[in-house]
Amino acid sequence: MRSTMAPRAFTALAGMATGAALLAGAGSLTAQSAPASDVAEPFKVGTFEIEGEPRVGVVLRDALIVDIGAANRQLERNPAYPSLPMPDDMLDLIGRYEYGVRLRLYEIVNHLSANGMIDGGARPAFVHDVDDVRTLPPIIYPGKILNAAVNFYSHVNETGTPEERAEARRQRRENRGVPYLFLKPSRGAVIGNSDAVVIPHGRDRTDWEVELGAVIGRAAKYVSATEAEDYVFGYTVTLDISDRGGRPPGGNPLTSDWFVGKGHDTFAPMGPWIVPKEFYGDPMENLRQTLSVGGEQMQEAQAGDMIHTLWELIEYGSSIITLFPGDVINNGTSGGVGMGTAVRGEQRFLQPGDLIEASIDGIGTLEIPVVGEDEPAGGTGARLPPVRSYRRR
């Protein structure tokens, strides 16, 4: 059952745990007596299928998954640690992280480290090898996902000539304006590591975009860019899979259709896990995001190529809609997308059998296979038609 305790109650519990650890005798509690602000080694958090059900886990060394529910039950056998309910899911963890959960996760990691439960033969059954569990999307599911459109200079006018690209980037530098954000679907679109992107039937211009996902940690409305980092919980790897086929001619005169372009099922891969911000640092200084398809590198970018900073994206987004814990803002993608010609000299789109590998240094790598979709039966003609029915390459 999800806890309904108020933040002040969790703060009190955190203080009780800290005091108990410091007052306990050094003889039997050495492994748990580290200050609450210190942790034996950095960790990440994610959602994993363990014993047939989704559970929140701590990720150590990108190799070991700690079932925090079972680990907490072991820890609470020691009377120095008061009872603290563990999160039911990642949204619960994010919302309560600063109200007792962060301290408890630190204590769990310190306990495992000090007692030889990470290395060697003393590893308990609730510590799993990452290959022995299924990695699910870390957040099942974000309340909303906001994506930044054309937020890297190298992604500006990728289909133009070198002269046209240079001029477009010059103009953008001189007139950045405000960011452009659009909503990406959540449930249905979000998939996890090793889940497949499904190319919709008849759609043959499916494109890739690797992005940094900033996970919001507390409610934010009219947040200044100078304070935006305070509202972030952590960071994850995301993909903005895109359908470049567009709408068929006729009917509604609006030809730009972001729902078609961004909204298909499986078009929002996320993961493999989340790095709490205290273990990542400033993404505007150390960001490096890359993407390959079938082993061929397509994209590589650093934060210096961004038009608007991540903090400006949060300021802009929060000026329109309140951001809540577990919401995700994606920073945009760089040059090298499939529809662009600047990197490879020709367009290339995803095909069934491809393998996408999207990485961000310090976070991890998403490995996403690509499959095709069988032709659906029935219909009255009001479905999105195959691209070949109205457009030739």
Secondary structure, 3 states (H helix, E strand, C coil): CCCCCCHHHHHHHHHHHHHHHHHCCHHHHHHHCCCCCCCCCCCEEEEEEECCEEEEEEEECCCEEEEHHHHHHHHCCCCCCCCCCCCCCHHHHHHHHHHHHHHHHHHHHHHHHHCCCCCCCCCCCCEEEHHHCEEECCCCCCCCEEEECCCEHHHCCCCCCHHHHHHHHHHHHHCCCCCCEEEECCCCCEECCCCCEEECCCCCCEECCEEEEEEECCCECCCCCCCHHHHEEEEEEEECCEECCCCCCCCCCCCCCHHHHHCCCCCEEEEEEEEEHHHCCCHHHHCEEEEEECCEEEEEEEHHHECCCHHHHHHHHHCCCCECCCCEEECCCCCCCCCCCCCCCCCCCCCCCCEEEEEECCCEEEEEEEEECCCCCCCCCCCCCCHHHCCCC
